[in-house]
Amino acid sequence: MNRRYCLTLDLKDDPKLIAEYKQYHEQVWPEIVKSIKDSGIESMEIYLLGNRMFMIVEVNERFSFAAKAEADSRNPRVQEWERLMWTFQQSLPQAKPGEKWILMERIFHCEP
């Protein structure tokens, strides 16, 4: 059974930087897509309102945040992408040092 996680992060509040960030996500580097799929992430979506982003990831039983972080730390291309993306992103006030995307707490669920 797949699990779903929702995370949030802000972009720097600069329309030019936000537009450039969106352009990068129109053609995400193939190595980044591969690292996402290899980690056990089945699907990923990012939504944007103003400078606030919301990411939904659906993962399979192989996925763990710790294993993904470890694999990413050993992947030079992922590290290059992360450094590039950080030029557009900014930490939320709740973030711990070095933390980017923050896991959100689900507070409501309704099924028909």
N, C-alpha and C positions, 0 to 999 in steps of 0.2 A: 504494500500500500504506500502510495506517495504521500509525502508530507509537504506542507506549504509554509514558507516563511515570508514575512513582510519586513522590509528594512527601509530606513529613511536616511537622507543626507541632503545637505544644501549645496547649491552652487554659489559662487561669488555673485553678488547682485550687480551684474554688469551685462547689459543686453548683448554686447558684442561677444563677450566670453561665452555666454549661454548659447548664442547662435553657433559659435565654433564648436562647442561641446556637442550640440545636436548633430552637426555635420560629421564629427568623428563617429557617432553612433549610427549613421546611415551606412557606414562601411567599416564595421569593427574588424580589426586585424584577424586573419584566419587563426593565428596561434592563440588568440584570446578566446575565440569561439571553441576551439579544440580543448583548451584548458577547462572551460566551463563544462562542456559535455563529458570530458574524462573524469571530472570530479563526482559525477552522479547527479548533476543538475539536469533535469529533463526539460525544463523551460524556464525562461527568465524574461520578465517584462519590466521596463522602467517607464514611469509616468512623471510628468513635470507640470507644476503649477507655480508660476512666478519663478522663484529660484529653489523651491522645495521639490525634492525628488522622492519618489515612492517606488520601491522595487519589490516585485513578487517573484519568488523562486519556488518551483515545484521540484522536489528532489526524490530520488529513489533510496532504497535501503542502504546503498553503498556510501551515501553522502555523509560527511561530517565537516563542520566548520574548521576544526583543528587540522584535519587531513588536507582540506582545500588550502588553508593558510600555509601549511608546510610545503605542499607542492608548488604553490605560487612563489614562495620564498626562494625556491631552487630554480625557477624558470626565468632566465634573463629577459625574455620578451615580455612576459607578464609584468616583471618589475619595471621595464621601460614604459609599458602602457600605464601602470599605476602612477609612476612619476609624472607622466604627461597629463593624466586625468586630474592629478592633484593641483595642477595649475589652474583648474577651473572650479575645483571643489573647496568647501570649507567645512570644518568640524561643527557639529551642533554643540550647544552649550553643555549638554549632558555627556558628551563624548569623553572617554578616558584618553590620556596621551597616546597618540598614534592610532587611535580608532577613527575609522571613516564611517562606513555604513553601520547604522545602529539597528539592532533587532527591535521590532515593535511588539507591543503586547496586544493580543486580540482581546477586546472587551465585549464583543457582541458577535453572535452567529445565529443565523436564522435559516432553516431549511423548510421549503414548502411541504 
